Amino acid sequence: MTAPPSAIASGTKLRGWIDPRHTALFVIDTQVDFASPVGAVARSGADLRAIPAALAAASRLAAAARRAGATVVFVRLETRPETDSPAWAERMRRRGGVPEIDAALCRAGTSGADFYGTAPAEGDLTVVKGRYSAFFDTSLDAILKARGVDTLVVCGLTTDCCVDCTVRDAFHLDYHVFLAADACAGYDEPLHDAALASLGHNFAILLSAAAVATAWAARGEMAVELDEGMQR
Protein backbone atom coordinates (compact mmCIF):
# COMPACT_ATOMS: atom_id res chain seq x y z
CA MET A 1 0.00 0.00 0.00
CA THR A 2 1.31 3.44 -0.88
CA ALA A 3 2.77 5.34 2.07
CA PRO A 4 1.69 9.00 2.26
CA PRO A 5 4.64 11.40 1.82
CA SER A 6 3.90 13.35 5.00
CA ALA A 7 7.46 14.63 5.15
CA ILE A 8 6.70 17.23 2.48
CA ALA A 9 4.24 18.97 4.79
CA SER A 10 5.19 18.63 8.43
CA GLY A 11 5.63 20.65 11.58
CA THR A 12 4.99 24.36 11.65
CA LYS A 13 4.25 24.59 7.95
CA LEU A 14 1.49 21.96 8.12
CA ARG A 15 -0.08 23.61 11.15
CA GLY A 16 -0.49 26.77 9.11
CA TRP A 17 -1.70 25.00 6.01
CA ILE A 18 -4.52 23.17 7.79
CA ASP A 19 -5.34 25.82 10.36
CA PRO A 20 -8.74 24.70 11.74
CA ARG A 21 -10.08 28.24 11.42
CA HIS A 22 -10.28 27.81 7.65
CA THR A 23 -10.19 24.02 7.23
CA ALA A 24 -12.96 21.43 6.90
CA LEU A 25 -12.65 17.68 7.34
CA PHE A 26 -14.68 15.63 4.84
CA VAL A 27 -15.71 12.12 5.90
CA ILE A 28 -17.13 10.51 2.78
CA ASP A 29 -19.67 7.68 2.48
CA THR A 30 -19.01 5.80 5.71
CA GLN A 31 -22.31 3.98 5.30
CA VAL A 32 -23.72 0.50 5.85
CA ASP A 33 -24.00 -0.44 2.19
CA PHE A 34 -20.35 0.50 1.56
CA ALA A 35 -18.68 -0.52 4.79
CA SER A 36 -20.66 -3.08 6.77
CA PRO A 37 -20.15 -6.85 6.41
CA VAL A 38 -23.93 -7.08 5.89
CA GLY A 39 -24.17 -4.15 3.46
CA ALA A 40 -24.92 -4.31 -0.25
CA VAL A 41 -21.29 -4.15 -1.38
CA ALA A 42 -20.25 -6.96 0.95
CA ARG A 43 -23.17 -9.08 -0.23
CA SER A 44 -21.96 -8.60 -3.80
CA GLY A 45 -18.68 -10.30 -2.88
CA ALA A 46 -16.38 -7.26 -2.54
CA ASP A 47 -13.28 -7.47 -0.37
CA LEU A 48 -13.83 -5.27 2.70
CA ARG A 49 -10.62 -6.14 4.56
CA ALA A 50 -9.18 -2.61 4.21
CA ILE A 51 -12.34 -0.87 5.40
CA PRO A 52 -12.22 -1.22 9.22
CA ALA A 53 -8.78 0.40 9.61
CA ALA A 54 -9.79 3.32 7.41
CA LEU A 55 -13.03 3.82 9.36
CA ALA A 56 -11.12 3.82 12.65
CA ALA A 57 -8.66 6.40 11.33
CA ALA A 58 -11.51 8.54 9.98
CA SER A 59 -13.23 8.41 13.35
CA ARG A 60 -10.05 9.55 15.12
CA LEU A 61 -9.65 12.37 12.61
CA ALA A 62 -13.22 13.55 13.18
CA ALA A 63 -12.59 13.64 16.93
CA ALA A 64 -9.34 15.57 16.41
CA ALA A 65 -11.06 18.04 14.10
CA ARG A 66 -13.81 18.70 16.63
CA ARG A 67 -11.29 19.29 19.42
CA ALA A 68 -9.39 21.72 17.19
CA GLY A 69 -12.52 23.58 16.11
CA ALA A 70 -12.36 22.66 12.43
CA THR A 71 -15.55 22.26 10.41
CA VAL A 72 -16.52 18.58 10.17
CA VAL A 73 -18.60 17.49 7.18
CA PHE A 74 -20.06 14.00 6.87
CA VAL A 75 -21.01 13.28 3.26
CA ARG A 76 -23.53 10.53 2.55
CA LEU A 77 -25.02 9.02 -0.58
CA GLU A 78 -28.78 8.66 -0.84
CA THR A 79 -30.35 7.22 -3.96
CA ARG A 80 -33.94 7.06 -5.17
CA PRO A 81 -35.38 5.27 -8.20
CA GLU A 82 -36.76 8.53 -9.57
CA THR A 83 -33.35 10.25 -9.46
CA ASP A 84 -31.11 7.35 -10.52
CA SER A 85 -28.69 8.30 -13.28
CA PRO A 86 -29.84 7.03 -16.70
CA ALA A 87 -26.23 7.09 -17.92
CA TRP A 88 -25.07 5.04 -14.94
CA ALA A 89 -27.87 2.52 -15.47
CA GLU A 90 -27.13 2.17 -19.17
CA ARG A 91 -23.42 1.73 -18.48
CA MET A 92 -24.21 -1.08 -16.06
CA ARG A 93 -26.59 -2.66 -18.59
CA ARG A 94 -23.92 -2.57 -21.31
CA ARG A 95 -21.48 -4.24 -18.91
CA GLY A 96 -23.96 -7.05 -18.31
CA GLY A 97 -25.24 -5.85 -14.93
CA VAL A 98 -28.77 -5.37 -13.66
CA PRO A 99 -29.25 -1.63 -13.01
CA GLU A 100 -32.35 -2.13 -10.89
CA ILE A 101 -30.22 -4.13 -8.44
CA ASP A 102 -26.80 -2.53 -8.88
CA ALA A 103 -28.17 1.01 -8.50
CA ALA A 104 -29.98 0.24 -5.26
CA LEU A 105 -27.16 1.37 -2.98
CA CYS A 106 -27.87 3.55 0.05
CA ARG A 107 -31.55 3.86 -0.80
CA ALA A 108 -33.14 6.74 1.09
CA GLY A 109 -35.03 5.47 4.12
CA THR A 110 -33.23 2.12 4.30
CA SER A 111 -30.60 0.93 6.76
CA GLY A 112 -28.11 0.71 3.91
CA ALA A 113 -27.92 4.50 3.85
CA ASP A 114 -27.15 4.77 7.59
CA PHE A 115 -23.72 5.78 8.80
CA TYR A 116 -21.41 2.96 9.82
CA GLY A 117 -18.17 2.92 11.80
CA THR A 118 -18.17 6.66 12.35
CA ALA A 119 -21.02 9.15 12.36
CA PRO A 120 -21.73 12.86 12.77
CA ALA A 121 -21.71 14.37 16.24
CA GLU A 122 -23.53 17.47 17.44
CA GLY A 123 -22.26 20.47 15.51
CA ASP A 124 -21.06 18.50 12.48
CA LEU A 125 -22.55 19.14 9.06
CA THR A 126 -24.19 16.41 6.99
CA VAL A 127 -24.39 16.74 3.23
CA VAL A 128 -26.51 14.38 1.13
CA LYS A 129 -25.40 13.71 -2.45
CA GLY A 130 -26.85 11.73 -5.31
CA ARG A 131 -23.69 11.19 -7.36
CA TYR A 132 -20.05 10.36 -6.70
CA SER A 133 -18.79 13.88 -5.93
CA ALA A 134 -19.84 15.69 -2.76
CA PHE A 135 -19.97 18.91 -4.77
CA PHE A 136 -22.20 17.74 -7.61
CA ASP A 137 -25.72 19.20 -7.33
CA THR A 138 -25.28 20.11 -3.64
CA SER A 139 -24.90 23.40 -1.78
CA LEU A 140 -21.63 22.31 -0.19
CA ASP A 141 -19.39 24.84 -1.95
CA ALA A 142 -21.61 27.75 -0.86
CA ILE A 143 -21.78 26.44 2.72
CA LEU A 144 -18.00 26.19 2.99
CA LYS A 145 -17.36 29.60 1.47
CA ALA A 146 -19.88 31.18 3.86
CA ARG A 147 -17.82 29.71 6.72
CA GLY A 148 -14.55 31.01 5.32
CA VAL A 149 -13.27 27.51 4.55
CA ASP A 150 -10.62 27.33 1.82
CA THR A 151 -8.83 24.12 2.81
CA LEU A 152 -10.05 20.52 2.97
CA VAL A 153 -8.79 17.36 4.60
CA VAL A 154 -10.54 14.42 2.95
CA CYS A 155 -11.02 10.82 4.06
CA GLY A 156 -13.56 8.03 3.65
CA LEU A 157 -14.82 5.63 1.00
CA THR A 158 -13.93 4.71 -1.59
CA THR A 159 -10.52 6.01 -2.58
CA ASP A 160 -10.88 5.31 -6.29
CA CYS A 161 -14.48 6.53 -6.64
CA CYS A 162 -16.28 9.04 -4.40
CA VAL A 163 -13.13 10.25 -2.62
CA ASP A 164 -11.39 10.63 -5.97
CA CYS A 165 -14.26 12.56 -7.58
CA THR A 166 -14.70 14.84 -4.57
CA VAL A 167 -10.98 15.68 -4.38
CA ARG A 168 -10.84 16.53 -8.07
CA ASP A 169 -13.90 18.76 -7.88
CA ALA A 170 -12.55 20.47 -4.74
CA PHE A 171 -9.28 21.26 -6.50
CA HIS A 172 -11.15 22.62 -9.52
CA LEU A 173 -13.14 24.84 -7.13
CA ASP A 174 -9.83 26.24 -5.84
CA TYR A 175 -9.70 24.56 -2.44
CA HIS A 176 -6.37 23.52 -0.97
CA VAL A 177 -6.81 19.77 -0.64
CA PHE A 178 -5.11 17.30 1.70
CA LEU A 179 -5.90 13.60 1.61
CA ALA A 180 -5.56 11.48 4.75
CA ALA A 181 -4.41 8.43 2.83
CA ASP A 182 -4.66 5.84 5.59
CA ALA A 183 -8.16 7.04 6.47
CA CYS A 184 -9.33 6.13 2.96
CA ALA A 185 -9.98 2.68 1.56
CA GLY A 186 -11.49 0.73 -1.28
CA TYR A 187 -12.17 -2.85 -2.24
CA ASP A 188 -9.21 -3.35 -4.58
CA GLU A 189 -5.73 -2.49 -3.30
CA PRO A 190 -4.17 -1.76 -6.73
CA LEU A 191 -7.04 0.65 -7.52
CA HIS A 192 -6.68 2.27 -4.10
CA ASP A 193 -2.94 2.73 -4.62
CA ALA A 194 -3.40 4.03 -8.16
CA ALA A 195 -5.98 6.56 -7.01
CA LEU A 196 -3.69 7.81 -4.25
CA ALA A 197 -0.82 8.11 -6.71
CA SER A 198 -2.93 10.05 -9.20
CA LEU A 199 -4.51 12.35 -6.62
CA GLY A 200 -1.18 12.99 -4.92
CA HIS A 201 0.46 13.80 -8.23
CA ASN A 202 -2.20 16.17 -9.53
CA PHE A 203 -4.76 17.35 -6.98
CA ALA A 204 -3.87 16.92 -3.31
CA ILE A 205 -1.13 16.55 -0.74
CA LEU A 206 -1.12 13.11 0.83
CA LEU A 207 -0.71 12.83 4.58
CA SER A 208 -1.26 10.28 7.32
CA ALA A 209 -4.20 10.71 9.65
CA ALA A 210 -1.74 10.92 12.54
CA ALA A 211 0.13 13.82 10.92
CA VAL A 212 -3.12 15.74 10.51
CA ALA A 213 -4.27 15.05 14.08
CA THR A 214 -0.87 16.01 15.49
CA ALA A 215 -0.88 19.29 13.57
CA TRP A 216 -4.36 20.12 14.84
CA ALA A 217 -3.43 19.24 18.42
CA ALA A 218 -0.33 21.42 18.26
CA ARG A 219 -2.36 24.26 16.81
CA GLY A 220 -4.82 23.95 19.70
CA GLU A 221 -2.00 24.03 22.26
CA MET A 222 -0.60 27.18 20.64
CA ALA A 223 -4.03 28.84 20.78
CA VAL A 224 -4.39 28.02 24.49
CA GLU A 225 -0.93 29.39 25.25
CA LEU A 226 -1.71 32.59 23.33
CA ASP A 227 -5.00 33.03 25.14
CA GLU A 228 -3.38 32.48 28.54
CA GLY A 229 -0.65 34.96 27.64
CA MET A 230 -3.19 37.62 26.74
CA GLN A 231 -4.99 37.11 30.07
CA ARG A 232 -1.85 37.72 32.15
C-alpha positions as CSV (number, residue, x, y, z in Angstrom):
1,M,0.0,0.0,0.0
2,T,1.3,3.4,-0.9
3,A,2.8,5.3,2.1
4,P,1.7,9.0,2.3
5,P,4.6,11.4,1.8
6,S,3.9,13.4,5.0
7,A,7.5,14.6,5.2
8,I,6.7,17.2,2.5
9,A,4.2,19.0,4.8
10,S,5.2,18.6,8.4
11,G,5.6,20.6,11.6
12,T,5.0,24.4,11.7
13,K,4.3,24.6,8.0
14,L,1.5,22.0,8.1
15,R,-0.1,23.6,11.2
16,G,-0.5,26.8,9.1
17,W,-1.7,25.0,6.0
18,I,-4.5,23.2,7.8
19,D,-5.3,25.8,10.4
20,P,-8.7,24.7,11.7
21,R,-10.1,28.2,11.4
22,H,-10.3,27.8,7.6
23,T,-10.2,24.0,7.2
24,A,-13.0,21.4,6.9
25,L,-12.7,17.7,7.3
26,F,-14.7,15.6,4.8
27,V,-15.7,12.1,5.9
28,I,-17.1,10.5,2.8
29,D,-19.7,7.7,2.5
30,T,-19.0,5.8,5.7
31,Q,-22.3,4.0,5.3
32,V,-23.7,0.5,5.9
33,D,-24.0,-0.4,2.2
34,F,-20.4,0.5,1.6
35,A,-18.7,-0.5,4.8
36,S,-20.7,-3.1,6.8
37,P,-20.2,-6.8,6.4
38,V,-23.9,-7.1,5.9
39,G,-24.2,-4.1,3.5
40,A,-24.9,-4.3,-0.2
41,V,-21.3,-4.2,-1.4
42,A,-20.2,-7.0,1.0
43,R,-23.2,-9.1,-0.2
44,S,-22.0,-8.6,-3.8
45,G,-18.7,-10.3,-2.9
46,A,-16.4,-7.3,-2.5
47,D,-13.3,-7.5,-0.4
48,L,-13.8,-5.3,2.7
49,R,-10.6,-6.1,4.6
50,A,-9.2,-2.6,4.2
51,I,-12.3,-0.9,5.4
52,P,-12.2,-1.2,9.2
53,A,-8.8,0.4,9.6
54,A,-9.8,3.3,7.4
55,L,-13.0,3.8,9.4
56,A,-11.1,3.8,12.7
57,A,-8.7,6.4,11.3
58,A,-11.5,8.5,10.0
59,S,-13.2,8.4,13.3
60,R,-10.1,9.6,15.1
61,L,-9.7,12.4,12.6
62,A,-13.2,13.6,13.2
63,A,-12.6,13.6,16.9
64,A,-9.3,15.6,16.4
65,A,-11.1,18.0,14.1
66,R,-13.8,18.7,16.6
67,R,-11.3,19.3,19.4
68,A,-9.4,21.7,17.2
69,G,-12.5,23.6,16.1
70,A,-12.4,22.7,12.4
71,T,-15.5,22.3,10.4
72,V,-16.5,18.6,10.2
73,V,-18.6,17.5,7.2
74,F,-20.1,14.0,6.9
75,V,-21.0,13.3,3.3
76,R,-23.5,10.5,2.6
77,L,-25.0,9.0,-0.6
78,E,-28.8,8.7,-0.8
79,T,-30.4,7.2,-4.0
80,R,-33.9,7.1,-5.2
81,P,-35.4,5.3,-8.2
82,E,-36.8,8.5,-9.6
83,T,-33.3,10.3,-9.5
84,D,-31.1,7.3,-10.5
85,S,-28.7,8.3,-13.3
86,P,-29.8,7.0,-16.7
87,A,-26.2,7.1,-17.9
88,W,-25.1,5.0,-14.9
89,A,-27.9,2.5,-15.5
90,E,-27.1,2.2,-19.2
91,R,-23.4,1.7,-18.5
92,M,-24.2,-1.1,-16.1
93,R,-26.6,-2.7,-18.6
94,R,-23.9,-2.6,-21.3
95,R,-21.5,-4.2,-18.9
96,G,-24.0,-7.0,-18.3
97,G,-25.2,-5.8,-14.9
98,V,-28.8,-5.4,-13.7
99,P,-29.3,-1.6,-13.0
100,E,-32.3,-2.1,-10.9
101,I,-30.2,-4.1,-8.4
102,D,-26.8,-2.5,-8.9
103,A,-28.2,1.0,-8.5
104,A,-30.0,0.2,-5.3
105,L,-27.2,1.4,-3.0
106,C,-27.9,3.5,0.0
107,R,-31.5,3.9,-0.8
108,A,-33.1,6.7,1.1
109,G,-35.0,5.5,4.1
110,T,-33.2,2.1,4.3
111,S,-30.6,0.9,6.8
112,G,-28.1,0.7,3.9
113,A,-27.9,4.5,3.9
114,D,-27.2,4.8,7.6
115,F,-23.7,5.8,8.8
116,Y,-21.4,3.0,9.8
117,G,-18.2,2.9,11.8
118,T,-18.2,6.7,12.4
119,A,-21.0,9.1,12.4
120,P,-21.7,12.9,12.8
121,A,-21.7,14.4,16.2
122,E,-23.5,17.5,17.4
123,G,-22.3,20.5,15.5
124,D,-21.1,18.5,12.5
125,L,-22.6,19.1,9.1
126,T,-24.2,16.4,7.0
127,V,-24.4,16.7,3.2
128,V,-26.5,14.4,1.1
129,K,-25.4,13.7,-2.5
130,G,-26.8,11.7,-5.3
131,R,-23.7,11.2,-7.4
132,Y,-20.0,10.4,-6.7
133,S,-18.8,13.9,-5.9
134,A,-19.8,15.7,-2.8
135,F,-20.0,18.9,-4.8
136,F,-22.2,17.7,-7.6
137,D,-25.7,19.2,-7.3
138,T,-25.3,20.1,-3.6
139,S,-24.9,23.4,-1.8
140,L,-21.6,22.3,-0.2
141,D,-19.4,24.8,-1.9
142,A,-21.6,27.8,-0.9
143,I,-21.8,26.4,2.7
144,L,-18.0,26.2,3.0
145,K,-17.4,29.6,1.5
146,A,-19.9,31.2,3.9
147,R,-17.8,29.7,6.7
148,G,-14.5,31.0,5.3
149,V,-13.3,27.5,4.5
150,D,-10.6,27.3,1.8
151,T,-8.8,24.1,2.8
152,L,-10.1,20.5,3.0
153,V,-8.8,17.4,4.6
154,V,-10.5,14.4,2.9
155,C,-11.0,10.8,4.1
156,G,-13.6,8.0,3.7
157,L,-14.8,5.6,1.0
158,T,-13.9,4.7,-1.6
159,T,-10.5,6.0,-2.6
160,D,-10.9,5.3,-6.3
161,C,-14.5,6.5,-6.6
162,C,-16.3,9.0,-4.4
163,V,-13.1,10.2,-2.6
164,D,-11.4,10.6,-6.0
165,C,-14.3,12.6,-7.6
166,T,-14.7,14.8,-4.6
167,V,-11.0,15.7,-4.4
168,R,-10.8,16.5,-8.1
169,D,-13.9,18.8,-7.9
170,A,-12.6,20.5,-4.7
171,F,-9.3,21.3,-6.5
172,H,-11.2,22.6,-9.5
173,L,-13.1,24.8,-7.1
174,D,-9.8,26.2,-5.8
175,Y,-9.7,24.6,-2.4
176,H,-6.4,23.5,-1.0
177,V,-6.8,19.8,-0.6
178,F,-5.1,17.3,1.7
179,L,-5.9,13.6,1.6
180,A,-5.6,11.5,4.7
181,A,-4.4,8.4,2.8
182,D,-4.7,5.8,5.6
183,A,-8.2,7.0,6.5
184,C,-9.3,6.1,3.0
185,A,-10.0,2.7,1.6
186,G,-11.5,0.7,-1.3
187,Y,-12.2,-2.9,-2.2
188,D,-9.2,-3.4,-4.6
189,E,-5.7,-2.5,-3.3
190,P,-4.2,-1.8,-6.7
191,L,-7.0,0.6,-7.5
192,H,-6.7,2.3,-4.1
193,D,-2.9,2.7,-4.6
194,A,-3.4,4.0,-8.2
195,A,-6.0,6.6,-7.0
196,L,-3.7,7.8,-4.2
197,A,-0.8,8.1,-6.7
198,S,-2.9,10.1,-9.2
199,L,-4.5,12.4,-6.6
200,G,-1.2,13.0,-4.9
201,H,0.5,13.8,-8.2
202,N,-2.2,16.2,-9.5
203,F,-4.8,17.3,-7.0
204,A,-3.9,16.9,-3.3
205,I,-1.1,16.6,-0.7
206,L,-1.1,13.1,0.8
207,L,-0.7,12.8,4.6
208,S,-1.3,10.3,7.3
209,A,-4.2,10.7,9.7
210,A,-1.7,10.9,12.5
211,A,0.1,13.8,10.9
212,V,-3.1,15.7,10.5
213,A,-4.3,15.0,14.1
214,T,-0.9,16.0,15.5
215,A,-0.9,19.3,13.6
216,W,-4.4,20.1,14.8
217,A,-3.4,19.2,18.4
218,A,-0.3,21.4,18.3
219,R,-2.4,24.3,16.8
220,G,-4.8,24.0,19.7
221,E,-2.0,24.0,22.3
222,M,-0.6,27.2,20.6
223,A,-4.0,28.8,20.8
224,V,-4.4,28.0,24.5
225,E,-0.9,29.4,25.3
226,L,-1.7,32.6,23.3
227,D,-5.0,33.0,25.1
228,E,-3.4,32.5,28.5
229,G,-0.6,35.0,27.6
230,M,-3.2,37.6,26.7
231,Q,-5.0,37.1,30.1
232,R,-1.8,37.7,32.2
